[in-house]
C-alpha cells in the first residue's frame, strides 16, 4: 500500500504540532488547527526535507486546508 502525500503531510504535522486526531481532515485549515507561524516554517522545512518539494512558509496561509496543501505539494512534484 502506498502512502499518499496527504498521509505524509499529516505525519509531518502531527510530529511538529500537537493536534487531536479528531480535528484532522482534508478540509481542516491551519488556522482551525491553531498552527502558528513558527510551526509553519518548520512544516515548510520538513516538506522540503521529507518530500523533496519546496513550499515556502509564506504559501502555507492560515486559511489553506490540509487537502489543499497536499494538492500544492503534488502539483510541485509534477512540475
N, C-alpha and C positions, 0 to 999 in steps of 0.2 A: 504494500500500500504506500503510495507516495504522499509526502507531506506537502500541503498546499502553501502558497505564500501567506494566506490568511493565518493558517495554523502556526507558521513560523513567526509571524508578526505577534500573535497572541503570546507565544513563548517568550519573545523578547520583552513584551510589555509586562508580563507577569513577573519576570526576573527583575525588572527595574522599578516596578510600581506595584504597591500592594492593592490589588483590585479584587473584590469578591467575584467569584466565578459567575454568579447570577447577574452581574451588571455587564458582562462581556457579551458582545454580539456584533454582527456586521454593521448594524445601524447605530451603535453607540459612538458618540463623539469623544474626542479627547477632553473637552470641557465637562461632559457628563461624568467622565471618569476621574475628574479632578487632577489631570496631568498638568504639572506646572512647566514653566519654560525651561528650567534646568533639566528636567526629565525628558523634554522634547529633544534637547541637544543629545542626551545620552541615547535616546531611541534612534536618532538620525545616525549616530556613530555606529551603533550596533547593526542597523540595517545595512550600512556600507560594509562593515566587517563580516557579518554573518551571511548576507545575501548577495554581496558584490554589486550593490546598486547605490548610487549616490542620490540621496534625498536630503536636501538641506533642511535644517530645523525650521527655517522660515516658511517652508512649504507645509509643514505639519501644523496647520492652523487649528485653533481650538474647536472649530465647527466641522473639521474633517472627520468623517466616520472611519471606523476601522476597515470596513469594506472598501471605502474609497482609497484609503492608504494602501491596501493590498493591490487594488487596481492600478494605482500610480506606480507601485513597485514593479508589477507585471509589465506595464507599458514601457518602463525603463529597461527591463530585461530584454524586451523585444526590439529595442532601438539600436 
